[in-house]
Amino acid sequence: MVTNPRRVVLVLMGVALAAGAVGWVVGSRITSPADAAAAHQPPPASLITVAVRKQKLTSTVTAQGTVAYTGATPLTLTGSVGAPAGDAATPATQLVTKAPEAGATVGSGARLLEVSGRPVFLLPGAVPMYRTLADGMTGDDVKQLQAALTALGFGHPRGGKFDAATQIQVQRWYERAGYEPQTTTDTPPKVTIPSGEILFLPELPVRLDSVITRAGAQATGRIGTATSSKVDLRGTLPTADAQFVRAGMTAKLSLPDGTTTSAKVDAIGPDAAPPPADEPASGNAGDTDGSGDQANGTGQTGGAGQQPAAADSVPVRFAAADPKTLAAYAGQAVRIDIEVGATSGDVLVVPVAAVATSADGATRVQVQRAGGAVEDVPVRTGLTADGLVEVTASGGGLAAGDRVAAGTK
C-alpha cells in the first residue's frame, strides 16, 4: 500500500494539535498548592466606622429594692380590761367582742379592739401601761397619758399626777368613744384606767399588718403585728457600683405594673441598713402566749421584707417623691436606676471601642476623612454611659457627623 507523505504529515499535525489542546485544558484546571493558598487569602481589612454624635450623656447604676411598711411591732394584750378578773362586773374569762381588722390604720386615742364590751385604746408613749391608774398616782406613765390627752384636745392636764383634772378629761375621752370609764366604788367615785385598756406605742398611727385574734377568742396574748403607716424603700448595690453613689442623688423607680416614679438616695452604707430586731425580754407581764414579747407589745423588728445586705453589697435607702404611690406595692420588688453622673448639656460622644489608649496613657480616635484617608485625632475622655464615652478633641479636629473607626472587618 502506497502512503501519501503529505497526508501523513497532516495527520500527525492534527494529532499534535489535539494533544496540545487537551493538555491546555487539563493544565488550566490544575492549581498548585501555592496558587490555591493565595486564592483563599482574606481580602484586605477595612474599617468599621460610626458617626460621632452630639447628645447629653447620663450614667446610672441599678439597684434592686423592696417596698415595705416600716417598724414591724408585735401587739400583745396586757393586764386586765375592765374590773380585775374575778370581780362581779368582769367574768373570769374575757373574750374578744370586736377584733381589729388587718390593713386598718389606727391612730392615737382610737380603739384597737374590744374585750368583753370594754375598749383597748392606743396612745403614744415609750413607757408601757404596767399598772391600773387610780386617783393620786404619779409617774412617767401618767405624764405621757396627760400629753396624749392634750394632743387629742381633752384639756391641758399636766404635772404627772392622776388627779381630778386628769380624770375629768379621761371621762370625756371615753364617753366620746362610746364607753363609760371605769370608776371606783368610793363616794364620790373616782375614775380609774385598768392596765389592759391602753397600749402605749412609741409611734402612731400604726397599720395593722396582720391580725391573729378574732371575735369570740379568749383575750390573751398576741393580737397581731403592726407597722408604721409609712412605707420604706430599701435596696442593695454591688460594692463596685456603690462607690459612685451619694445621698441626694436622683433615682427612677420602675414599679411592678410598668409605671415609673422618682426618688432620691436617702442614705447609703451603715446608715441605710434595716434596724436590727430587738431581743424581747422573756417573762414580762402580759406574755401569756410564751412568745417573749415585751409587756407593752413594742418589741421592734426590722421592716417587713427587709433583709441584711450580702457581704459583697452595700445597703441603700431611698425617699420616694410620692410615698403614697408606693403603698400599693408593699412587699414587692422594684428596679431602681440611680443617676450617678450627667453632662451639663450636649457633648460629642463615640463608642467606647472607638477610643484607643497609647502606652503613655494618651487617648485618640481614628477619623476617616473624605477620600478614605485615616487621621489620628488626640482626645480627652469624659463621662462613660451605655457603651458611649464623652470625647473632646484638643485641636478641634472632631465634629458631629465625622466617622471614627470602631473596629475592622
Disulfide bonds with the S-S distance in Angstrom:
none
